[in-house]
Amino acid sequence: MNRVAYCHFCDDVRLEVGNKSSLMGVYGGDLQVPSFPYVLPKFAVVTFIRTHIDKPISTLVFEVRDGSDVLVRHEVPPEELASAQRTILARDDGSEPAQAVALGATTFLSPLSLNQPTVVKAVVICDGEEMIAGKLYVRQMDQALVPAGA
């Protein structure tokens, strides 16, 4: 099993009772705005990396980029990374042996200023290997489709 990185782009992430998260306003692959510049008051990226249990992660960095510009960079401290992997594997009661470990990070950009069409990328750098977890294409909406007053 190869490592896999994936993400969700959304307006907000809310923590719920029972150790769960609710993602609000989840985007597909495109975000269409009425015009530029445009400001999103809230924007969140939920990024994950999944690896086989036989291939533990030694170094891990999560980034959100606007084109080639790094907007946010979070380097997971080695002791936190090791502890998280141990905790996940310790949950294994033997009835269904764990095959993989998934680790994630939620990044908030509030507000997110968009000055021109761009591609927002979620990037995972795992043991020196850079993986694109997802891309959000930001485009201007066709003016014929812009609601009056927008």
N, C-alpha and C positions, 0 to 999 in steps of 0.2 A: 504494500500500500504506500503510495506516494503521499507526501504532505499536501494538504489542500487548504487554501485560504479563500474565505468568502465573507460577504458583508451585506448589510442592509443600510440604505440611506433613508432617513425619515425626518419628520419635523421635531419629534420629541420621544423620549423614552421615560416611562414612569415605572417606578418600583412599586410592586403590589404585594399584598399579604401573601405569605407562603413562598417567599423567595423566588418570585417570578417577575418578569418585566413585560410591559405592554408597549409596543411600538406604535406611535401615532403618526398618521400621514406618511405611510411608506411609499417611496418613489419607485417607479419602474426604472428603466434605463435612461429616461429623459426627464428633464425639468424644463418646462417652457415658462418663460417670464414675459410680462407684457412689453417691457423695454429695459434698456440698460442706461445708467446703472440701476441695480435692483438690490434690495436688502431683504434677506430672509431673517425675521426676528429670532427664529429658533431653527437650528439644524443639528442633527446628530448622525453619527456613523457608528454602527455596531459591527465590529470586525472580529472574525474568528480564524484560528489556525487549528487544523486537525492533523494529528500524527499518530502513527502506529505505536503501541506501547513499547515495542522493541527499539524505537528510534526517539528517545527522549530529546527534548529541546534544551540546548545549552545557553543560547542567547536569543532574545526576542525583542523586536522593536515594531511598534505600530505607528504608521504615519498617515496623515491626510494631506493630499497635495492638490493645489489648484494649478493645473498644467504641470510645470516643473518646480513651482514654488512650494516649499514645505510649509503648510499652515500650522500643523500640530505634529509633534514627535513625542512619543512615549516609549522610553526604554525601560523594559521590565527588569528590576534589579534581580541579579542571579539568585539570591536567597529566596525572594518572593516566587520566582519561577520554579525553583526546585520544590518549595513547600507546596505550591499549587498542584504540581504533578503528583507529589506524594499523597496529598489529600484526596485527589481524584481516584488514584489507584487503591487507596485504603478503603474506599467505599465498596470495593469488589468483594461480595460475600461468597464467591465461588460457584453460585448457581448458574450464572451466565457470565463467564469470564470476559473481562474488558478486552476489547480489541484495539481501541484507540483512545486518545486523550484529546479533548478540545479545550482550548484556552481562548478567552476573548477579552476585548476592551471596548468600552463605549466612550466616544469622543463627542463633546458638545462644542459647537461653534455658534455662540449666540452674542451678537448677530453675525451672519455671514454676508459680507458685501461682495456682490458680483458686478464687476465693471464692464464685462464683455463676455461674449460666448466663450465657454471654456469646458474643460473636462475635469471634474473633481474625482480624484482617485483615492481609494483606500489601499494602502500598501503594507505588507507584512515583510519584515526582514528577519528571517529565521536561520540561525547558524550561518549568517553571511549570505544566504540565498534570498534574493528579492522576488516577492510574488505579488502580483496585482490581485487583490481580493475582490475588487469591483470598480466600475466606472459609472459616473453619472454625467451625462452629456447635458450641459446647460445651453439652451438656445432661446432666441427671441421668438415669441409666438407670432404666427402669421397675423398681420395687422387686421385682416378681414375677420379674424376670430376673436380679437380683443374685445371684451365686453365694454360697453359705454361707461365712461367714468373710471376705468381702470388705470 
